[in-house]
């Protein structure tokens, strides 16, 4: 019998959920030598940690019975770093303890504190919450920890990284000294070891994977793509990889908003999760993914921990993670509970070496390739259609459907019916994007050029190109200057210097003219770039007038200006944020 050491009500709940055998961390916690002891556990994300500590708490909460006693002061406390993870833990514990009558209360930021206080005063068995909100209830006298028998610190390394050490110590100091302490962390760094030494007694060390070990159920792929083609590459990866649901990670909230808008316009049912959204909006977004109402979630790293979506088979890094731990936690949203997953890193050629070092530090091996082409996507679509389950369904017993089927077969040839089926199938799918494919072994970012071809003449920019205008969110107050704006616009929008026409700088924004034939590409590239501190939007042409009229116009090229002071410069090759570029050097 699977989970034979688990109490009967919990074993029944696990069987009803389809759990056939415990994972390595669950088996270690159910072992006889782990019962009743403090535990110091390192296990990979997605390995079933929540069920593991839920099982470990069972003897403490049930004390040999099959149902919990009357609810009063909490007997168990679970502390998690984020709202999403805390709510996910509460949801997992609710179905696991459903047959025991356990009452579980959550206390997280973004929710109504008075409602939480009423639930606490009504009595409960388990409290799940974030450090800040739990401390707030403790100080206000709403949370009584004097009868606590067990405390769980989930993702302890993340809580320390987020600066919650004081809150953790406040909560643990308010609990009885003889309580059990279960500490879960991806890695056991020095700070974690210090926390364990202070608050644990004779803890059993459980290490099921080793430090920074990646999932064996995740296939990693690195795709080389121009920065300007990033959004189109996301579209094609989503079209190529057949996954019921997917998450696309971006660094910034603005990039999330723009990419989610692009995907929605392309026909993908998508939602967004970022720091701009309230807790209710985030919860609705996650639920829409779980219920199949949305297929794609575009998110910042706020979604890298604690979000468990069934059948999430694809993770796309549209922005490179900042460190190996973030890479593993982002990627850990897929390949969970024994299921297979795919992780794709979209990498500009100039950042390939950085991506390779990141993968190496995370002990991950990736297969490199160019972006999926429309032809490859069409071939994958054909295979999916030929293997579609509806082609193997038995004839319908509905008389109306049978009659309609007979008419279609009688009035049309098999070729006509098959052509109609293919047409309807393709019509339901988002159109692939056209983009430049960069092969992994390419030594140049541009395609090969005929050695005997005459040198290309540079195309001069027309004084009045009658192009499309765009509005930048930086202006004279931010020290905007064409000397650093032009190269930024070229890299941001995938254009050349001669594609840029007039530049008119006013106090709070800048208007830029882009050649008409490049305007659509510029808009798409700019929308997909990680430019949280500077936005690019279509604008109307300015009124005719001399340069500088109305406070606009280009500043003299000799004027000392640089990137916006106090802003993060998204152009990594340009001058640092808050400092002027080469144009600011004094002439001798």
ZIVENMO-V438997 format. One line per field, one symbol per residue. ss: DSSP state (h for helix, s for strand, l for the rest). A space follows every 10 residues. Layout:
# ZIVENMO-V438997
ss->???
This chain:
# ZIVENMO-V438997
ss->lllllllhhh hhhhhhllll lllhhhhhhh lhhhllllss ssllllllhh hhhhhhhhhh hhllllllll lslllsssss llhhhhhhhh hhhhhhlhhh lllsssslll llhhhhhhhh hllslsssss hhhhhhhhhl llllllllls sssllhhhhh hlllhhhhhh hhhlllllls sssssllllh hhhhhhhhhl lllsssslll lllllllsss ssssllhhhh hhhhhhhhhh llllsssssl llhhhhhhhh hhhhhhllls ssslllllhh hhhhhhhhhh lllllssssl hhhlllllll lsssssslll lllhhhhhhh hlllllllll ssssssslhh hhhhhhhhhh hllllsssss lllhhhhhhh hhhhhhllhh hhllllllhh hhhhhhhhhh hllhhhhhhh hhhhhhhlll llllllllll llllllllll llllllllll lllllllsss sslllhhhll lhhhhhhhhh hhhlllhhhs ssssslllls sssslhhhhh hhhhhhhhll lllllssssl llllllllhh hlllllllll lsllllllll llllllllls lhhhllll
